[in-house]
Amino acid sequence: VRHGGTEAFRAQLELLQGWWSELTFRMQALRDNPECAREAYEDVLADSNPGLSVHLSFKQSQDSVTHSGHKPKVAILREQGVNSHREMAAAFHRAGFDPYDVHMSDLFSGKVSLDQYRGLVACGGFSYGDVLGAGEGWAKSILYNESIRHLFGEFFARDNIFALGVCNGCQMLAALKELIPGAGHWPRFVRNRSDQFEARFSMVRIDPSPSILLAPMVGSRLPIVTSHGEGLAEFASTNDLRMASQELVSLTYIDNHGETANRYPANPNGSPLGIAGLSNEDGRVTIMMPHPERCFRTVQNSWHPANWGEDSPWQQLFFNA
């Protein structure tokens, strides 16, 4: 800082950020998980954080996909409290699908069946208030209803379908793993390690997996919208974690250096090995906590490279379907 041509004050930016953030850290340590508060404060103090970045392993498609002259039907499934169904429908419509708004009440009443759809997408956004295992409550409404359980079981048994679960939809499909072939090692998703709802723009890496939605994008690193209160992947056994991490993990939280994130806030929920998404064994069912539908258009992203066009790279996930 200069005054009248004379230097009045000089300090490192990291030092000033530390002073500015210390009160927030002390309040957060009392309110939230104190370990997460400490890790977040240390992240502020770090002097070598390169910030967000993008590395793509694929060439983006910029035109809507035509499916042999017809548009496959995809059920955009929602339950009370779900609020991401419009963005999800728009992303699949952009990719050449014919999206249908399907509420669980439509299935319970018998007005709608799943046999007419090639795709099923369980959306996220505060189903059942996003508390007390919200997605698991959604799943139990399926598992404990004989006719609806049979409906979903028949859908997942078909060899010409795909399914995607995001956020609460991820939590819900994970709780339906007994109906999904090749999903036996999946975790359940519980309260975030921070004890708080986490809404962030998080860096992720797309890992090798069978997922038909993500396999063509393997090796890419880019930011994505994160918004959940119960995203910590909790495995039933160390063997399930080992098997899933070796074969089924499709998406991993990373830090701004590109390394697997084990610390908060780069790992926003505390999942082991930074796990953010998984596939079943044949790749037709993909679940993830982050929200690709909330950043499939470039203008939805709070930061992006200047050379992105109308679509962000996340639109490719929907093209891949």
N, C-alpha and C positions, 0 to 999 in steps of 0.2 A: 504494500500500500504506500503510495507516495502523496505527499502534501507539499505544494509549492516547490516541486522539483526535488524534494528531499525524501528519502526513504524513511517512512515512519514505522512500518511493521513488515516483518517477513516471517513466514512459517510454511511448513510443508502442508499440502492439501490434506494428506491422510491424517495429520495431527488435528487439523481443524474439524475434519469429519468426525474424528473420535470424540472431541469435545462436544460437538453438536449432538451426537448420538448417545452419549453416556446416560443422560436422563431417561431416554427411551429404553435403553438396555436395563436400567435398574427397575423401572416400572414393569417391563416385560418379564423380568426375572421373578417378580412377585406374583404376577397374574398368570403366566404360562409356565410351561416346563422350563426351569431355570437353565438346564443344559442347552436347550435350543436357543434361549436368549443369549447365552454366552457365545455360542457358535455364530449366531447372526452378528453379534457385536464384533467378534474377531474377523468376520468376513468384511465388515465395514473398514476395519483397520488395515486389512491386507493392502500392500502397495504394488501388487503385481496382477491385479484382476483385469483381464483384457476385455471384459464385457461380453455381451451377446455376439454371436457370430452364426454364419450359415455355411455348411459344407454339404453339397448335394452330390450323390453318386448316380443320379439319373437325369435324363433330359425331360423337362416338364412338357406335358401335353397342354396346349392352349385352346383346343377346340373340343366341343361336346362330342362324346362318343356315341356312335350309332350302333345299336345291337342288331345287326342283320335285318334291318327294316322294322323292328318292333322294339318296344320299350318294356323290359322286364319289370314286373310289379314288385315293389319293396314295401313292406309294412313298417311304418314309423310308429313304433309301439310306445305308449305312454300310460302313466298311472297318475293318480292325484299328486300334484306338486311338481310334476315334470315340466320344465320350461325351455328345453332346448330342441323341441321337436320341429319348430319352424326352420331353424338354421340347418338341422339335419336333413329335412325334406328338400331344402334349397340346394344343398350340396349334392345330393343324389340326383335331383332333377338336372342340375348342371352336368352331371356325368352320364346323362342319357337314360335314366331310370324313370319309372312312373311311380312316384311315391304316394302312399295312401296313409292318411291319419287314422290309426287304429288305437282306440282306447281299450283298456282291459275290460271295461263294461260291455264293449261290443262282443268280446269273446265269451264273457259269462252269459250274455243274453242269447247267444247262438246266432246273432245276426251276421257275424263274420267268422270265417274259418281261416286257418293258415295255409291250407292246401293250395290256394290260388296264388301264393307269393313265392318268389324265388329268393327273396332276401327278407331278413328280420333284423330290425335295429332297435335295441332297447336304449332309450334316451336317458339323459341325466338332468339334474337340476332340481334338487330338493324334494324328491319323492318321499312321501311320508315325513316331511319336515327335515329330511337329511339328518335324523338323529336316531339313536338306539337301533342301529342296524337297519336303516331305512330300506336299502335294496333287499335285505334278507326278508323283511316283512312282505315286500312285493313278491319275492320268490315263494314264500310260504302260501300266499294266496293261490299259487299255481300247484305247488306240491301237495297241498291238502284238499284239493278239489279234483276228484277222480277224472271227470270228463276233461277238464282243462289240462291236467297233468298228461293225459293221453294225447291231447291235441299237440302239446309242445314236444312230447316224446316222439310222435310220428314225424313232426317237422324236422327235428334234429337227426332222425334216422335216415332221411332222404340223402341221396348222393349228388343232388343237383342244386343245393341251396348254399347260402352263406349267411352268417349272422355276425353282428357287431354289437358290443355292449360298451357304453361310455359312462363313466362316473357312477351314478346310482344304477345305471343299466349294466355296468361292469360288475358291480357288487351283486346285482340280481342274478346275472348269468352265472357268476361264480358259485352262487348258492344253488343253482340248478345243475351243477356238474354231474350229478348222478344220472341226468337225462341226456347228457352230451357225450357222445363217444370220444374217447381220447382226452378227457379233461380231468381225470382222476387225481392228478397231482396239483391241480389249481389250489390257490389259497382262498381264504375268506378275507374280507377287507373291513378293518376295524378303525377305531378312533385314531386320528393323527397323533404322532408322537408329541407334537407341540401343544396338544390339548386345545387347539384352535382351528377354526375354519381357515383354510389356506386358499387365497386367490392370488395367483402369481403368473408371470410369464416365464416358464421354466425351460431350460435347455434339456433336450433328450437326444438319445442316439438310437437309431433303428438297427436292431441286431438280427443276425441270421435266425430264422425260424420258419416253420411251415406256412405261416400266415399268407393267404392269397392277397390280402390287402396291403401288407407291408413288405413282403419278400422282394418285390421289384425295387424297393427303396433302401435296401440294406446298405449300411455304411454311412448314411446321411446323418448329419447333426444339425439341429435347428430348434428354435424356440417354439413353444406351444402353450396354449392357455391351460392353466391348472386352476380348478375351483371345486374343492371338496372338503368335507369335515371328517370323513371316514375312508381314508385311502391307504392305510398301512396294511400291506400284504402280510397276513399271518398264516403260516403253513402249519398243517397238522403234525408234521414230523420233519426232522432234518433230512430224511430221505426224500420227502416230497419236494423240499427246497432244492436239494441237489439235482433231482431229476428234472424239475422245471427249469432250473438255471442252465442245465446242459442242453436242453432240447426245445423248450417252449417259450422262453422269454423273448418277446419281440420288440420291446421298448424299454429303455433304461434312462433314468435321470442322470445327467452328467453336470459337472461344474463348468465354469467358463473356460477352463483349460482343456476340456474335452475328456476328462477322466470321470470314471464312475463316481457318482455323488453318494457319499455315506454320511455327510454332514448337512445340517440345516443351514440356510434355507434352500440350497441347491437341490437337496432331497427334501421335498416339502412335507412328507408324511412319515418318514422314518422307515420305509420299506427296506428289507434286507437286500443288499446288492443293488440298491437303487431301482428295483423292479417297478416299472410303470405300466406294462402291458404284457399279455401272454396270448398264445394261440393254443388251440387243441392240436392233437397229433396230425390230423390230415389237413390242417390249415384253413378249414372252412368257417371256423368260429374264432373270432378275435375279441379280446376284452382289453380295455385300457381305462385308466383313471383320467388322464388329460382329455381335453376337448378339441379334436381336430375340426369339428363343425363350427367352432367359434373363431376359427382363424383360417378358413378355407379361401376367403377373399383377402387380397392384400390390404384393403382399407380396414379390415378388422384388427390388424396387427398393430400393437402400440409402438413397435420398431420393426423395420424391415429394410433390406438393401434397396437402394434407389432404382435398381434395374428390374425389380419385379413388375410383372404386368398385372392384368386383372385378377388372375388366380395366384394364390400363394402356393408353395410346394405341397401343402397339405391337401389341396384338391386332387393331387395324384392318387391319394389313398382311395378316393371315391371312384376315380377312373379305373383303378385296378380291379374293382369289383366286377 
